[in-house]
Amino acid sequence: MADMNRSLVLIDAPSNLGLRPPMPGTVPGCCKLAGALRDQGLAARLGAREGGVVTAPRYDRGPWREGDGVFHATAIAAYSRRLADRLQPVVAAGEFPVVLGGDCSILLGAAVALRRLGRYGLAYLDGSCDLRHPGNSRTVGAAAGEGLAQVTGRGQDDVTDIEQLRPYLRDEDVWALGARDYDPELAELTELGIRHATTGAIREQGAQPVAREVLERLESPELDGFWLHLDADVLDPTVMPAVDSPDPDGLTVAELSALVTALARSPRCVGLHLTIYDPDLDPEGTGAALLADLLTAALGSGPAPSTAAASSASAQA
């Protein structure tokens, strides 16, 4: 496990409030992520203590229209406070929360909890930079595409300044990993001084050397620890098509497993969450099996993820 003196705590955060509907009149299926991973026996495989479910509000955008800001903002802020209330005592007790999302907006709950406790860093493993905010876009709306901007204090007050804690994370305490090399927001990351390594850079340098470079910053004594954000779309769609934005040129299973394992096993890593996998797009459950294997391996209780499962997921795409 991440630290042999800490127990794992499995917590469900099945919120889909931060995503646009896949089709008119439908809701995003990533709210089923936690159930799909639990169907893989994840709790028993991790030997995790049961942390329960933080039930999400109903998905209903109501009269929202483009230009109205972040949809579900009030509900997301309220949910973030409740998720923070669940996570804060777990982290404070030295236990290791493993949070099953949900979409990327659940990062706000983790960030608020950590900000209440001190100064923490973030390893942001995601296929996108998620740096959209009113200063660079007219299409602000889906919090899941704005996560990194929001937790570093960019965006409307009701989601970026919960409990007057903005910013929850400092730019210099963030590492963004796995964005596609063609992501247009990479230039702004550089301008802001937010450290990052794209898929191409990870492939060129190697996952283990990149992880060591990340840990040089995130294990700094000026930080109280760091959180690990894992979005399933960081994987290439040939192995993980069951996401809302299956963009090409993502990480391989082996590359992601090496990164997650190195980061999660750091004694300074205080917890992680998994987001965006959509069981509605994966009727055979092979993506769930792959992710369950990845988490089990990273947290020290099983073999590396099965390449057979990855091939099967690809065949269904």
C-alpha positions in Angstrom: 0.0 0.0 0.0 1.0 3.6 -0.4 2.5 3.6 3.1 2.6 0.4 5.2 1.6 2.4 8.3 -1.5 3.7 6.7 -4.9 2.1 5.9 -6.7 2.6 2.6 -10.2 4.1 2.8 -12.5 3.5 -0.2 -15.0 6.4 -0.7 -17.5 6.9 -3.6 -18.0 10.4 -5.0 -20.4 9.6 -7.9 -21.0 13.2 -9.1 -21.5 13.9 -12.8 -22.3 17.5 -12.3 -19.3 18.8 -14.2 -19.9 17.3 -17.6 -22.1 18.3 -20.5 -24.8 15.7 -21.4 -23.5 13.2 -24.0 -26.8 13.8 -25.9 -29.8 16.0 -25.3 -32.0 14.6 -22.6 -29.3 12.3 -21.2 -26.9 12.4 -18.3 -23.2 11.5 -18.2 -22.6 7.9 -17.2 -19.4 8.5 -15.2 -21.6 8.6 -12.0 -21.6 4.7 -12.4 -17.8 4.5 -12.2 -17.7 3.7 -8.5 -20.2 0.8 -8.9 -18.3 -0.6 -11.8 -15.0 -0.6 -9.9 -16.6 -2.1 -6.8 -18.1 -4.9 -9.1 -14.4 -5.8 -9.8 -13.9 -6.5 -6.1 -11.8 -3.5 -5.6 -12.5 -3.0 -1.9 -11.4 -6.5 -1.0 -8.4 -6.5 -3.4 -7.2 -3.3 -1.7 -8.0 -4.4 1.8 -9.6 -1.0 2.2 -11.8 0.2 5.0 -15.3 1.3 3.9 -15.6 5.1 3.7 -19.1 5.2 2.3 -20.7 7.3 -0.4 -21.0 11.1 -0.7 -24.3 11.2 -2.6 -24.4 13.7 -5.5 -27.2 16.1 -6.3 -29.5 15.4 -9.2 -28.1 16.3 -12.6 -30.3 19.1 -13.9 -29.0 22.1 -15.8 -32.4 23.7 -15.8 -32.5 27.0 -17.9 -28.7 27.3 -18.1 -27.4 28.7 -21.4 -24.0 29.3 -22.9 -22.6 32.5 -21.3 -24.2 31.8 -17.9 -20.9 30.6 -16.4 -20.4 27.2 -14.8 -23.5 25.1 -14.8 -24.5 23.3 -11.6 -22.1 25.8 -9.8 -24.2 26.1 -6.6 -24.7 22.3 -6.5 -21.0 21.7 -7.2 -19.9 24.1 -4.4 -22.2 22.4 -1.9 -21.1 18.9 -2.9 -17.5 20.0 -2.7 -17.9 21.1 0.9 -19.6 17.8 1.8 -16.9 15.7 0.1 -14.3 17.8 1.8 -16.0 17.1 5.1 -15.7 13.4 4.4 -12.0 13.5 3.2 -10.6 16.0 5.8 -10.7 13.7 8.8 -9.4 10.7 6.8 -6.3 12.6 5.6 -5.8 14.2 9.1 -5.9 10.7 10.7 -3.0 9.6 8.4 -5.3 7.2 6.4 -5.2 7.1 2.6 -8.5 7.9 0.8 -9.1 6.2 -2.6 -12.0 8.1 -4.1 -14.0 6.7 -6.9 -15.7 9.5 -9.0 -17.4 10.9 -10.8 -16.1 13.5 -13.1 -13.2 15.8 -12.6 -15.2 18.4 -10.6 -14.7 16.1 -7.5 -11.2 17.5 -7.4 -12.7 20.6 -5.8 -13.8 18.6 -2.8 -10.3 17.1 -2.3 -8.7 20.5 -2.8 -10.9 22.2 -0.2 -10.2 19.5 2.3 -6.4 19.8 1.7 -6.5 23.6 1.9 -8.3 23.4 5.3 -5.4 21.2 6.5 -2.4 23.1 5.1 -0.4 23.5 2.0 -0.5 20.6 -0.4 0.6 19.8 -3.9 -1.2 18.0 -6.8 -0.1 15.5 -9.4 -2.7 16.0 -12.2 -2.8 13.0 -14.5 -5.2 13.9 -17.2 -5.5 13.9 -21.0 -6.2 17.6 -21.0 -4.8 20.6 -19.2 -8.3 21.6 -18.0 -7.2 25.2 -17.7 -10.3 26.8 -19.3 -11.4 29.9 -17.4 -13.2 33.2 -18.2 -9.8 34.8 -19.0 -9.1 32.6 -21.9 -12.5 31.2 -23.1 -16.0 32.3 -23.9 -17.3 28.7 -23.4 -16.9 28.3 -19.7 -19.6 26.0 -18.4 -18.5 22.4 -17.7 -16.5 22.3 -14.5 -14.8 19.0 -15.5 -12.9 20.9 -18.2 -11.9 23.7 -15.9 -10.6 21.7 -12.9 -7.0 22.8 -12.9 -8.0 26.4 -13.4 -10.5 26.3 -10.6 -8.3 24.7 -8.0 -5.6 27.3 -8.7 -8.1 30.1 -8.2 -9.2 31.0 -11.8 -12.9 31.3 -12.4 -16.1 32.4 -10.8 -16.1 32.9 -7.0 -18.7 30.3 -6.1 -16.5 27.4 -7.1 -13.0 28.9 -6.8 -13.4 30.6 -3.4 -15.3 28.1 -1.3 -15.0 29.1 2.4 -12.8 32.0 1.2 -9.9 29.6 0.7 -8.8 30.6 -2.8 -6.5 29.4 -4.2 -6.8 25.9 -2.9 -3.5 25.0 -4.6 -0.6 27.2 -5.7 0.6 27.1 -9.3 4.1 26.2 -8.1 2.7 23.2 -6.2 1.1 21.5 -9.2 2.4 19.0 -11.8 0.2 18.4 -14.9 1.0 15.0 -16.5 -0.3 13.4 -19.7 -1.9 16.2 -21.6 -1.8 15.6 -25.4 1.1 17.4 -27.1 -1.4 19.4 -29.2 -3.4 20.8 -26.3 -3.8 24.5 -26.9 -3.7 25.3 -23.1 -0.1 24.1 -22.8 1.3 27.5 -23.6 -0.6 29.1 -20.7 0.6 26.4 -18.3 4.2 27.4 -19.3 3.4 31.1 -18.9 2.0 30.5 -15.4 4.9 28.4 -14.3 2.8 25.3 -13.8 5.1 22.3 -14.3 4.0 19.8 -16.9 5.0 16.8 -19.0 2.9 15.9 -22.0 2.4 12.4 -23.3 5.2 12.9 -25.8 7.6 14.1 -23.1 6.7 11.2 -20.8 7.4 8.8 -23.7 10.7 10.4 -24.6 12.0 10.7 -21.1 10.5 7.6 -19.6 7.7 7.3 -17.0 10.1 6.6 -14.1 12.4 9.5 -14.7 9.4 11.8 -15.1 7.9 10.5 -11.8 11.2 11.2 -10.0 11.2 14.7 -11.3 7.6 15.2 -10.1 8.5 13.8 -6.7 11.4 16.2 -6.3 8.9 19.0 -6.2 5.9 17.3 -4.5 7.9 15.7 -1.8 9.4 19.1 -0.9 9.4 19.8 2.9 7.5 23.0 2.4 4.5 20.9 1.4 2.4 18.9 3.8 1.9 16.2 1.1 0.3 15.9 -2.3 -2.9 14.5 -3.9 -3.1 12.4 -7.0 -5.8 13.1 -9.6 -6.2 10.3 -12.1 -8.5 10.9 -15.1 -9.1 7.7 -17.2 -8.8 9.8 -20.4 -5.1 10.1 -19.9 -4.9 6.7 -21.5 -5.0 6.3 -25.3 -8.5 5.5 -26.6 -7.2 2.2 -28.1 -7.0 0.9 -24.5 -9.6 3.2 -22.8 -12.4 4.3 -25.2 -15.0 4.6 -22.4 -14.5 8.3 -21.7 -16.3 11.4 -22.8 -13.3 12.7 -24.8 -11.3 9.8 -26.3 -8.6 11.9 -27.8 -5.7 10.1 -29.7 -2.1 9.9 -28.7 -2.6 9.1 -25.0 -0.5 7.1 -22.6 -0.1 3.3 -22.7 -1.3 1.2 -19.8 2.4 0.5 -18.9 3.3 4.2 -18.9 0.4 5.1 -16.8 0.9 2.2 -14.4 4.5 3.2 -13.9 3.6 6.8 -13.1 0.7 6.0 -10.8 2.6 3.4 -8.9 5.6 5.7 -8.3 3.5 8.6 -7.2 1.0 6.7 -5.1 3.6 4.8 -3.2 5.4 8.0 -2.1 5.0 8.5 1.6 4.0 12.1 0.9 1.1 11.1 -1.3 -2.0 11.5 1.0 -4.7 10.2 -1.3 -6.0 9.8 -4.9 -9.2 9.8 -6.9 -10.2 8.3 -10.2 -12.5 10.1 -12.6 -14.3 10.1 -16.0 -14.5 6.4 -16.9 -18.1 5.8 -18.2 -19.5 2.3 -17.7 -22.3 3.1 -20.2 -19.6 3.1 -22.9 -18.1 -0.2 -21.7 -20.9 -2.8 -21.6 -18.4 -5.7 -21.0 -16.7 -4.0 -18.2 -13.2 -4.5 -19.6 -12.2 -0.8 -18.9 -13.4 -1.3 -15.3 -11.2 -4.4 -15.0 -8.2 -2.5 -16.4 -8.6 0.4 -13.9 -9.2 -1.9 -11.0 -6.0 -3.8 -11.9 -4.1 -0.5 -12.2 -5.2 0.7 -8.8 -4.6 -2.6 -7.1 -1.1 -2.8 -8.6 -0.3 0.8 -7.7 -1.3 0.4 -4.1 0.7 -2.7 -3.7 -1.8 -5.6 -3.8 -1.6 -7.1 -7.2 0.1 -7.6 -10.6 0.3 -4.9 -13.3 -2.8 -4.2 -15.3 -3.7 -6.9 -17.8 -2.8 -6.2 -21.4 -5.5 -8.6 -22.4 -8.1 -6.4 -20.7 -6.7 -3.4 -22.6 -6.9 -5.3 -25.9 -10.5 -6.3 -25.2 -11.5 -2.7 -24.4 -9.9 -1.6 -27.6 -11.8 -4.2 -29.6 -15.1 -2.8 -28.3 -14.4 0.7 -29.3 
